[in-house]
Amino acid sequence: MRAWTVDADDIRVAEDFDDALLHRTPEIDNFLTFDRDDKFIVIGTKGFGKTLLLKAKRIQYQGRPAPATRC
């Protein structure tokens, strides 16, 4: 088994992120979905990808247009 070659702490801007780094499962895709109004708690042992997952979600939100505001 090979050690991880990417550290999520090295991902500073969206251009540094490679979507191929995520091991996509239905649960991960569900977490990354935009139209959710529930809350998640992400827990796991050191090195299991918590930071990578949260950065992936942040980068997705950064790429979205801002919602229209009501007056």
A tleap script that builds the chain and sets N, CA, C and O, in Angstrom:
source leaprc.protein.ff14SB
mol = sequence {
  NMET ARG ALA TRP THR VAL ASP ALA ASP ASP
  ILE ARG VAL ALA GLU ASP PHE ASP ASP ALA
  LEU LEU HIE ARG THR PRO GLU ILE ASP ASN
  PHE LEU THR PHE ASP ARG ASP ASP LYS PHE
  ILE VAL ILE GLY THR LYS GLY PHE GLY LYS
  THR LEU LEU LEU LYS ALA LYS ARG ILE GLN
  TYR GLN GLY ARG PRO ALA PRO ALA THR ARG
  CCYS
}
set mol.1.N position { 0.846 -1.174 0.000 }
set mol.1.CA position { 0.000 0.000 0.000 }
set mol.1.C position { 0.891 1.236 0.000 }
set mol.1.O position { 1.852 1.323 0.764 }
set mol.2.N position { 0.559 2.191 -0.868 }
set mol.2.CA position { 1.346 3.398 -1.017 }
set mol.2.C position { 0.843 4.493 -0.107 }
set mol.2.O position { -0.363 4.619 0.106 }
set mol.3.N position { 1.748 5.286 0.432 }
set mol.3.CA position { 1.352 6.422 1.274 }
set mol.3.C position { 0.776 7.532 0.400 }
set mol.3.O position { 1.063 7.611 -0.795 }
set mol.4.N position { -0.038 8.384 1.011 }
set mol.4.CA position { -0.589 9.532 0.297 }
set mol.4.C position { 0.548 10.415 -0.183 }
set mol.4.O position { 1.528 10.627 0.531 }
set mol.5.N position { 0.412 10.923 -1.390 }
set mol.5.CA position { 1.435 11.809 -1.933 }
set mol.5.C position { 0.967 13.256 -1.949 }
set mol.5.O position { 1.704 14.139 -2.387 }
set mol.6.N position { -0.236 13.508 -1.482 }
set mol.6.CA position { -0.804 14.853 -1.470 }
set mol.6.C position { -1.232 15.187 -0.054 }
set mol.6.O position { -1.844 14.369 0.632 }
set mol.7.N position { -0.908 16.383 0.373 }
set mol.7.CA position { -1.345 16.867 1.671 }
set mol.7.C position { -2.335 17.996 1.430 }
set mol.7.O position { -2.005 18.968 0.751 }
set mol.8.N position { -3.531 17.888 1.969 }
set mol.8.CA position { -4.567 18.898 1.738 }
set mol.8.C position { -4.144 20.273 2.236 }
set mol.8.O position { -4.667 21.284 1.766 }
set mol.9.N position { -3.208 20.331 3.176 }
set mol.9.CA position { -2.720 21.628 3.651 }
set mol.9.C position { -1.972 22.384 2.561 }
set mol.9.O position { -1.798 23.598 2.664 }
set mol.10.N position { -1.526 21.684 1.517 }
set mol.10.CA position { -0.828 22.334 0.407 }
set mol.10.C position { -1.796 22.963 -0.586 }
set mol.10.O position { -1.366 23.699 -1.474 }
set mol.11.N position { -3.082 22.693 -0.458 }
set mol.11.CA position { -4.090 23.250 -1.357 }
set mol.11.C position { -4.529 24.595 -0.788 }
set mol.11.O position { -5.266 24.648 0.196 }
set mol.12.N position { -4.081 25.664 -1.401 }
set mol.12.CA position { -4.376 27.013 -0.918 }
set mol.12.C position { -5.443 27.700 -1.751 }
set mol.12.O position { -6.282 28.417 -1.204 }
set mol.13.N position { -5.431 27.500 -3.058 }
set mol.13.CA position { -6.385 28.136 -3.963 }
set mol.13.C position { -7.028 27.061 -4.827 }
set mol.13.O position { -6.543 25.933 -4.899 }
set mol.14.N position { -8.117 27.421 -5.476 }
set mol.14.CA position { -8.879 26.451 -6.261 }
set mol.14.C position { -8.036 25.786 -7.343 }
set mol.14.O position { -8.251 24.615 -7.654 }
set mol.15.N position { -7.088 26.508 -7.917 }
set mol.15.CA position { -6.266 25.949 -8.989 }
set mol.15.C position { -5.364 24.817 -8.489 }
set mol.15.O position { -4.905 23.994 -9.281 }
set mol.16.N position { -5.112 24.776 -7.188 }
set mol.16.CA position { -4.289 23.718 -6.610 }
set mol.16.C position { -5.059 22.412 -6.422 }
set mol.16.O position { -4.453 21.359 -6.223 }
set mol.17.N position { -6.376 22.472 -6.483 }
set mol.17.CA position { -7.207 21.313 -6.177 }
set mol.17.C position { -7.418 20.459 -7.419 }
set mol.17.O position { -7.701 20.986 -8.495 }
set mol.18.N position { -7.283 19.154 -7.278 }
set mol.18.CA position { -7.540 18.207 -8.355 }
set mol.18.C position { -8.675 17.287 -7.896 }
set mol.18.O position { -8.518 16.528 -6.940 }
set mol.19.N position { -9.803 17.360 -8.577 }
set mol.19.CA position { -10.983 16.576 -8.192 }
set mol.19.C position { -10.701 15.070 -8.215 }
set mol.19.O position { -11.387 14.301 -7.541 }
set mol.20.N position { -9.710 14.654 -8.977 }
set mol.20.CA position { -9.372 13.229 -9.055 }
set mol.20.C position { -8.799 12.712 -7.726 }
set mol.20.O position { -8.685 11.501 -7.537 }
set mol.21.N position { -8.440 13.614 -6.810 }
set mol.21.CA position { -7.909 13.195 -5.510 }
set mol.21.C position { -8.984 12.610 -4.607 }
set mol.21.O position { -8.677 11.856 -3.683 }
set mol.22.N position { -10.245 12.953 -4.868 }
set mol.22.CA position { -11.342 12.464 -4.033 }
set mol.22.C position { -11.759 11.065 -4.456 }
set mol.22.O position { -11.917 10.787 -5.645 }
set mol.23.N position { -11.934 10.203 -3.494 }
set mol.23.CA position { -12.502 8.883 -3.745 }
set mol.23.C position { -14.015 9.047 -3.642 }
set mol.23.O position { -14.576 9.047 -2.547 }
set mol.24.N position { -14.665 9.186 -4.791 }
set mol.24.CA position { -16.101 9.488 -4.815 }
set mol.24.C position { -16.932 8.282 -4.405 }
set mol.24.O position { -16.807 7.192 -4.963 }
set mol.25.N position { -17.780 8.512 -3.417 }
set mol.25.CA position { -18.771 7.529 -2.995 }
set mol.25.C position { -20.106 8.258 -2.977 }
set mol.25.O position { -20.119 9.487 -3.033 }
set mol.26.N position { -21.229 7.553 -2.901 }
set mol.26.CA position { -22.511 8.248 -2.806 }
set mol.26.C position { -22.565 9.188 -1.598 }
set mol.26.O position { -23.170 10.258 -1.673 }
set mol.27.N position { -21.947 8.800 -0.503 }
set mol.27.CA position { -21.968 9.639 0.697 }
set mol.27.C position { -21.166 10.923 0.496 }
set mol.27.O position { -21.592 11.995 0.927 }
set mol.28.N position { -20.014 10.819 -0.153 }
set mol.28.CA position { -19.204 12.008 -0.421 }
set mol.28.C position { -19.918 12.911 -1.408 }
set mol.28.O position { -19.964 14.124 -1.203 }
set mol.29.N position { -20.477 12.354 -2.470 }
set mol.29.CA position { -21.229 13.165 -3.429 }
set mol.29.C position { -22.409 13.851 -2.746 }
set mol.29.O position { -22.719 15.003 -3.048 }
set mol.30.N position { -23.061 13.151 -1.836 }
set mol.30.CA position { -24.179 13.717 -1.090 }
set mol.30.C position { -23.704 14.895 -0.231 }
set mol.30.O position { -24.380 15.922 -0.162 }
set mol.31.N position { -22.564 14.753 0.412 }
set mol.31.CA position { -22.006 15.828 1.237 }
set mol.31.C position { -21.649 17.048 0.390 }
set mol.31.O position { -21.827 18.183 0.832 }
set mol.32.N position { -21.152 16.823 -0.817 }
set mol.32.CA position { -20.714 17.919 -1.672 }
set mol.32.C position { -21.854 18.591 -2.437 }
set mol.32.O position { -21.630 19.589 -3.122 }
set mol.33.N position { -23.068 18.060 -2.329 }
set mol.33.CA position { -24.222 18.630 -3.032 }
set mol.33.C position { -24.535 20.023 -2.501 }
set mol.33.O position { -24.503 20.259 -1.293 }
set mol.34.N position { -24.839 20.949 -3.421 }
set mol.34.CA position { -25.126 22.336 -3.044 }
set mol.34.C position { -26.456 22.517 -2.326 }
set mol.34.O position { -26.545 23.280 -1.364 }
set mol.35.N position { -27.475 21.828 -2.781 }
set mol.35.CA position { -28.834 22.109 -2.299 }
set mol.35.C position { -29.179 21.378 -1.008 }
set mol.35.O position { -30.270 20.822 -0.885 }
set mol.36.N position { -28.284 21.372 -0.072 }
set mol.36.CA position { -28.518 20.754 1.235 }
set mol.36.C position { -28.738 21.849 2.261 }
set mol.36.O position { -28.081 22.890 2.223 }
set mol.37.N position { -29.648 21.614 3.162 }
set mol.37.CA position { -29.843 22.592 4.238 }
set mol.37.C position { -29.585 21.965 5.606 }
set mol.37.O position { -29.778 22.608 6.638 }
set mol.38.N position { -29.147 20.707 5.607 }
set mol.38.CA position { -28.813 20.076 6.877 }
set mol.38.C position { -27.326 20.275 7.180 }
set mol.38.O position { -26.581 20.801 6.354 }
set mol.39.N position { -26.914 19.859 8.348 }
set mol.39.CA position { -25.544 20.065 8.780 }
set mol.39.C position { -24.842 18.725 8.944 }
set mol.39.O position { -25.467 17.715 9.265 }
set mol.40.N position { -23.546 18.735 8.719 }
set mol.40.CA position { -22.721 17.550 8.862 }
set mol.40.C position { -21.630 17.821 9.878 }
set mol.40.O position { -21.199 18.961 10.056 }
set mol.41.N position { -21.195 16.786 10.531 }
set mol.41.CA position { -19.992 16.820 11.354 }
set mol.41.C position { -19.034 15.841 10.704 }
set mol.41.O position { -19.349 14.662 10.545 }
set mol.42.N position { -17.868 16.332 10.331 }
set mol.42.CA position { -16.876 15.483 9.684 }
set mol.42.C position { -15.864 15.054 10.736 }
set mol.42.O position { -15.176 15.883 11.332 }
set mol.43.N position { -15.783 13.743 10.954 }
set mol.43.CA position { -14.837 13.211 11.938 }
set mol.43.C position { -14.057 12.068 11.306 }
set mol.43.O position { -14.540 11.404 10.388 }
set mol.44.N position { -12.884 11.853 11.791 }
set mol.44.CA position { -12.076 10.747 11.306 }
set mol.44.C position { -10.682 10.829 11.884 }
set mol.44.O position { -10.279 11.846 12.447 }
set mol.45.N position { -9.972 9.762 11.738 }
set mol.45.CA position { -8.606 9.677 12.219 }
set mol.45.C position { -7.692 10.530 11.346 }
set mol.45.O position { -7.995 10.778 10.178 }
set mol.46.N position { -6.590 10.971 11.905 }
set mol.46.CA position { -5.620 11.775 11.174 }
set mol.46.C position { -5.220 11.067 9.878 }
set mol.46.O position { -4.897 9.879 9.873 }
set mol.47.N position { -5.252 11.823 8.787 }
set mol.47.CA position { -4.820 11.283 7.506 }
set mol.47.C position { -5.905 10.626 6.677 }
set mol.47.O position { -5.608 10.015 5.650 }
set mol.48.N position { -7.161 10.739 7.099 }
set mol.48.CA position { -8.249 10.093 6.363 }
set mol.48.C position { -8.945 11.015 5.366 }
set mol.48.O position { -9.901 10.594 4.714 }
set mol.49.N position { -8.487 12.271 5.231 }
set mol.49.CA position { -9.007 13.141 4.177 }
set mol.49.C position { -10.051 14.139 4.607 }
set mol.49.O position { -10.774 14.664 3.761 }
set mol.50.N position { -10.158 14.422 5.887 }
set mol.50.CA position { -11.157 15.400 6.357 }
set mol.50.C position { -10.902 16.785 5.756 }
set mol.50.O position { -11.817 17.427 5.240 }
set mol.51.N position { -9.658 17.231 5.828 }
set mol.51.CA position { -9.320 18.557 5.302 }
set mol.51.C position { -9.533 18.607 3.797 }
set mol.51.O position { -10.044 19.602 3.283 }
set mol.52.N position { -9.154 17.564 3.085 }
set mol.52.CA position { -9.348 17.512 1.640 }
set mol.52.C position { -10.829 17.607 1.291 }
set mol.52.O position { -11.203 18.327 0.365 }
set mol.53.N position { -11.660 16.898 2.014 }
set mol.53.CA position { -13.098 16.924 1.767 }
set mol.53.C position { -13.684 18.316 2.015 }
set mol.53.O position { -14.482 18.808 1.216 }
set mol.54.N position { -13.291 18.944 3.114 }
set mol.54.CA position { -13.802 20.278 3.424 }
set mol.54.C position { -13.298 21.322 2.434 }
set mol.54.O position { -14.034 22.240 2.072 }
set mol.55.N position { -12.067 21.189 2.003 }
set mol.55.CA position { -11.552 22.122 0.996 }
set mol.55.C position { -12.258 21.928 -0.341 }
set mol.55.O position { -12.508 22.900 -1.054 }
set mol.56.N position { -12.582 20.693 -0.688 }
set mol.56.CA position { -13.323 20.432 -1.924 }
set mol.56.C position { -14.674 21.135 -1.881 }
set mol.56.O position { -15.100 21.725 -2.874 }
set mol.57.N position { -15.343 21.075 -0.744 }
set mol.57.CA position { -16.641 21.739 -0.611 }
set mol.57.C position { -16.482 23.257 -0.691 }
set mol.57.O position { -17.274 23.930 -1.350 }
set mol.58.N position { -15.465 23.794 -0.024 }
set mol.58.CA position { -15.234 25.249 -0.068 }
set mol.58.C position { -14.946 25.713 -1.492 }
set mol.58.O position { -15.472 26.738 -1.924 }
set mol.59.N position { -14.127 24.977 -2.218 }
set mol.59.CA position { -13.782 25.353 -3.584 }
set mol.59.C position { -15.013 25.303 -4.476 }
set mol.59.O position { -15.165 26.149 -5.358 }
set mol.60.N position { -15.891 24.334 -4.266 }
set mol.60.CA position { -17.134 24.276 -5.037 }
set mol.60.C position { -17.984 25.518 -4.778 }
set mol.60.O position { -18.529 26.104 -5.714 }
set mol.61.N position { -18.097 25.915 -3.527 }
set mol.61.CA position { -18.897 27.094 -3.191 }
set mol.61.C position { -18.272 28.367 -3.738 }
set mol.61.O position { -18.995 29.287 -4.120 }
set mol.62.N position { -16.951 28.443 -3.785 }
set mol.62.CA position { -16.295 29.621 -4.332 }
set mol.62.C position { -16.617 29.792 -5.810 }
set mol.62.O position { -16.715 30.918 -6.297 }
set mol.63.N position { -16.782 28.696 -6.522 }
set mol.63.CA position { -17.052 28.750 -7.952 }
set mol.63.C position { -18.489 29.061 -8.309 }
set mol.63.O position { -18.795 29.312 -9.474 }
set mol.64.N position { -19.376 29.050 -7.326 }
set mol.64.CA position { -20.791 29.331 -7.564 }
set mol.64.C position { -21.053 30.816 -7.640 }
set mol.64.O position { -20.411 31.595 -6.936 }
set mol.65.N position { -21.992 31.227 -8.488 }
set mol.65.CA position { -22.385 32.642 -8.469 }
set mol.65.C position { -23.090 32.963 -7.156 }
set mol.65.O position { -23.760 32.108 -6.576 }
set mol.66.N position { -22.937 34.182 -6.698 }
set mol.66.CA position { -23.585 34.611 -5.452 }
set mol.66.C position { -25.095 34.621 -5.636 }
set mol.66.O position { -25.588 35.009 -6.696 }
set mol.67.N position { -25.840 34.194 -4.608 }
set mol.67.CA position { -27.308 34.201 -4.722 }
set mol.67.C position { -27.839 35.621 -4.781 }
set mol.67.O position { -27.250 36.548 -4.225 }
set mol.68.N position { -28.946 35.772 -5.456 }
set mol.68.CA position { -29.584 37.093 -5.546 }
set mol.68.C position { -30.117 37.483 -4.163 }
set mol.68.O position { -30.641 36.641 -3.434 }
set mol.69.N position { -29.981 38.735 -3.817 }
set mol.69.CA position { -30.474 39.204 -2.517 }
set mol.69.C position { -31.839 39.861 -2.690 }
set mol.69.O position { -32.146 40.450 -3.726 }
set mol.70.N position { -32.633 39.740 -1.652 }
set mol.70.CA position { -33.967 40.350 -1.677 }
set mol.70.C position { -33.918 41.698 -0.978 }
set mol.70.O position { -33.219 41.875 0.020 }
set mol.71.N position { -34.659 42.624 -1.510 }
set mol.71.CA position { -34.715 43.948 -0.882 }
set mol.71.C position { -35.984 44.131 -0.109 }
set mol.71.O position { -36.199 45.188 0.484 }
savepdb mol mol.pdb
quit
